[in-house]
Amino acid sequence: MSVITWFFESSLHFGSKSIAVREIIGGVLGLTSAILGMRRKVLAWPIGILGDALLFTVFLGAVFAYADQPSGNFYGQASRNLLLIIVSVYGWIRWTNHSRANGLEQPAVNPRWTTMKEKQVLVPIIVLFFFLSMQIFKGLGESGSWLLVDTWIFTGTALATYGMSRGYVEFWLVWIAVDLVGVPFAFKNGYYPTGTLYAIYLPFVIWGFISWLRISKQEKLATSK
């Protein structure tokens, strides 16, 4: 058995439940990325990309079949991880360029609230993105309340990740809304490490919001002097 085969088939058993090792590792990497993002470290992006790549294979369980793990395809969740990878590349480049321009010893982003002009552009785009995503997932076979849940997690994740790359303070609030939906979704469908990760995220996200809020106020005062 090759290392790759072992990795994709390995799981931990807890009574009647079975959890993929790569789901656990992906969850740990995701939490690590969140903590580094809160501290405005560029390393948050590549670590997050690796974690999302692992979770992408988990949520396409019927494609990446393995042992007795859940085998359903949750397109919203899988697409969420794929989208996270794409947006994270953008965030990685943006934070790296910011660090190079301001000195590697400086934080990779300056937190701030979105302007009214930015809101006027973002809000209609978000609404359109949500309904287009919902139609796509519906066409792929999802239905019922989980269609709305899956679509919101997908949309909220896209918005929060983009917001993090731009340094928007509001992105932490979006993550809170995603977590509140993501926890019951993950546990309901047997993805216990992911559900646990969402739950653990919440206090870190609240902490991150308070931290960035404080920093944004300090930097605003500094520039106004």
C-alpha atoms as one frame of an Amber mdcrd trajectory, in Angstrom:
protein
   0.000   0.000   0.000   1.411   3.410  -1.002   1.586   6.326   1.416  -1.072
   8.213  -0.576  -3.439   5.235  -0.531  -2.908   4.776   3.198  -3.548   8.469
   3.817  -6.814   8.480   1.846  -8.113   5.296   3.462  -6.981   5.857   7.048
  -9.579   6.714   9.629 -10.074   6.735  13.374 -12.970   4.806  14.898 -15.033
   5.991  17.830 -17.684   3.389  18.518 -19.896   3.236  15.445 -18.411   6.437
  14.017 -15.436   6.658  11.684 -13.469   9.833  10.994 -10.981  10.314   8.161
  -7.469  11.214   9.260  -7.228  13.821   6.530 -10.377  15.520   7.834  -8.720
  15.836  11.242  -5.489  17.175   9.739  -7.404  19.556   7.471  -9.328  20.877
  10.463  -6.164  21.463  12.497  -4.553  23.297   9.585  -7.684  25.425   9.199
  -7.605  26.438  12.852  -3.888  27.211  12.614  -4.573  29.393   9.581  -7.285
  31.299  11.472  -4.958  32.024  14.396  -2.169  33.207  12.082  -4.676  35.325
  10.164  -5.769  36.979  13.382  -2.115  37.797  14.023  -1.807  39.113  10.432
   0.849  36.613   9.384   1.324  35.784   5.690   1.863  32.129   6.588  -1.873
  31.906   7.323  -2.627  31.633   3.599  -0.451  28.664   2.485  -1.395  26.696
   5.610  -5.057  27.406   4.939  -4.707  26.317   1.316  -3.261  22.960   2.359
  -6.050  22.403   4.883  -8.743  23.291   2.341  -7.246  20.935  -0.223  -7.603
  18.064   2.253 -11.158  19.009   3.224 -12.114  19.286  -0.447 -11.500  15.559
  -0.823 -13.527  14.870   2.323 -16.683  16.634   1.153 -16.561  14.885  -2.220
 -16.774  11.560  -0.422 -18.466   9.751  -3.316 -15.583  10.728  -5.590 -12.720
  10.143  -3.161 -14.258   6.956  -1.790 -12.553   5.489   1.248 -13.395   2.867
   3.855 -16.698   3.434   5.646 -16.589   7.225   5.761 -19.595   9.335   4.666
 -19.828   8.932   0.884 -22.190  11.733  -0.079 -21.185  14.704  -2.162 -21.822
  18.091  -0.551 -21.144  20.389  -3.471 -21.490  23.597  -1.507 -18.956  22.475
   1.086 -16.582  21.040  -1.522 -16.917  24.159  -3.680 -16.341  26.228  -0.554
 -12.944  24.632  -0.054 -12.078  25.016  -3.727 -13.106  28.662  -3.639 -11.112
  29.166  -0.461  -8.014  27.921  -2.252  -8.549  30.347  -5.135  -9.281  33.381
  -2.933  -6.478  32.403  -0.562  -3.980  32.599  -3.412  -5.183  36.170  -3.979
  -4.890  36.925  -0.258  -1.445  35.345  -0.105  -0.203  37.537  -2.969  -1.817
  40.675  -1.555  -0.446  40.220   1.969   2.998  39.282   0.629   3.156  42.417
  -1.533   2.016  44.530   1.411   4.738  43.067   3.622   7.425  43.664   1.004
   6.314  47.261   0.513   6.165  48.090   4.218   8.927  45.849   5.568   8.804
  42.198   6.539   8.756  43.100  10.221   5.436  44.929   9.763   1.971  43.219
   9.841   0.810  41.984   6.453  -2.452  43.980   6.450  -3.980  47.095   8.023
  -7.490  46.342   9.403 -10.267  48.807   8.551 -14.041  48.967   8.088 -15.458
  48.951   4.586 -16.437  52.294   3.150 -19.995  53.135   2.039 -18.850  53.014
  -1.584 -17.455  49.510  -1.069 -20.718  48.385   0.544 -22.707  49.672  -2.416
 -20.633  47.476  -4.699 -20.348  44.405  -2.459 -23.981  43.986  -1.329 -25.555
  43.439  -4.789 -22.650  41.202  -5.800 -23.163  39.066  -2.680 -26.912  38.724
  -3.300 -26.334  37.750  -6.934 -23.565  35.338  -5.946 -25.851  33.646  -3.414
 -28.719  33.025  -5.826 -26.475  31.902  -8.673 -24.686  29.472  -6.352 -27.999
  28.131  -5.084 -29.176  27.424  -8.636 -25.950  25.620  -9.449 -26.129  23.421
  -6.332 -29.801  22.761  -7.013 -28.911  21.638 -10.525 -26.323  19.280  -9.047
 -29.002  17.562  -6.985 -29.150  19.354  -3.649 -32.557  20.305  -2.270 -34.481
  21.281   0.830 -33.151  23.207   3.806 -29.630  21.890   3.296 -29.541  23.620
  -0.085 -29.938  26.974   1.656 -27.467  26.016   4.380 -24.873  24.820   1.910
 -25.304  27.925  -0.247 -24.953  30.288   2.697 -21.802  28.557   3.958 -20.364
  28.801   0.451 -21.318  32.461   0.016 -20.311  33.495   3.530 -16.963  31.779
   3.219 -16.244  33.513  -0.078 -17.137  36.890   1.408 -15.182  36.349   4.623
 -12.043  35.154   2.850 -12.124  38.060   0.420 -12.699  40.420   3.335  -9.722
  38.992   5.189  -7.496  39.501   2.141  -8.559  43.168   2.003  -8.283  43.712
   5.742 -12.000  44.380   6.321 -12.914  44.196  10.015 -16.408  42.945   9.092
 -15.070  39.657   7.760 -14.892  38.319  11.328 -18.640  38.944  11.745 -19.326
  37.002   8.555 -17.256  34.106   9.902 -19.399  34.083  13.041 -22.529  33.741
  10.895 -20.890  30.930   8.896 -19.868  29.099  12.073 -23.367  29.267  13.542
 -24.687  27.462  10.461 -21.673  25.239   9.827 -21.601  23.503  13.214 -25.031
  21.792  13.019 -24.513  21.103   9.301 -21.258  19.228   9.882 -22.493  17.201
  12.868 -25.772  16.362  11.137 -23.892  14.819   8.217 -21.209  12.967  10.179
 -18.286  15.348   9.671 -17.366  15.548  13.350 -13.840  17.040  13.128 -15.139
  19.755  10.815 -18.088  20.440  13.134 -15.743  20.560  16.110 -13.458  22.902
  14.164 -16.350  25.264  13.427 -17.238  25.230  17.131 -13.636  25.918  18.185
 -13.431  28.671  15.583 -16.132  30.717  17.272 -14.191  32.033  20.313 -11.134
  32.624  18.103 -13.273  34.507  15.591 -14.753  36.677  18.335 -11.255  37.266
  19.679 -10.053  38.126  16.166 -12.871  40.615  15.675 -12.098  42.382  18.953
  -8.388  42.397  18.109  -8.831  43.831  14.603 -11.412  46.326  15.862  -8.947
  47.625  18.423  -6.131  47.795  15.859  -8.300  49.632  13.337  -9.208  52.249
  15.969  -5.574  52.688  16.965  -4.397  53.089  13.372  -7.226  55.510  12.612
  -6.205  57.672  15.571  -2.556  57.504  14.525  -3.278  58.684  10.983  -5.559
  61.499  12.169  -2.811  63.111  14.263
